[in-house]
């Protein structure tokens, strides 16, 4: 289950004990995705993409554009057309 709290989308029992997360900042109508991290025990399971999709769904629901500062998110945006509508180029 993905949780959303304090500018994090995360997987874990609590924000203090998160195993995977996307961290973002909000500025006006823009979501700036700063970083994506997945614990080694969860890697290779598509967790980062699941977190990204949750962040994108949140952006769409709140009419936000996304600036991908994180290299993972930037790579996904550059190579997947399904994110074009939220990408603040």
LINUR-V634275 format. One record per run of one state. SS is the DSSP state (H for helix, E for strand, L for the rest). FROM is the first residue (numbers start at 1). TO is the last residue. If there is no record, write none. Layout:
ss->SS from->FROM to->TO
ss->SS from->FROM to->TO
This chain:
ss->L from->1 to->2
ss->E from->3 to->5
ss->L from->6 to->7
ss->E from->8 to->12
ss->L from->13 to->14
ss->H from->15 to->17
ss->E from->18 to->27
ss->L from->28 to->29
ss->E from->30 to->38
ss->L from->39 to->39
ss->H from->40 to->42
ss->L from->43 to->46
ss->H from->47 to->61
ss->L from->62 to->64
ss->E from->65 to->68
ss->L from->69 to->70
ss->H from->71 to->79
ss->L from->80 to->80
ss->H from->81 to->83
ss->L from->84 to->86
ss->E from->87 to->87
ss->L from->88 to->89
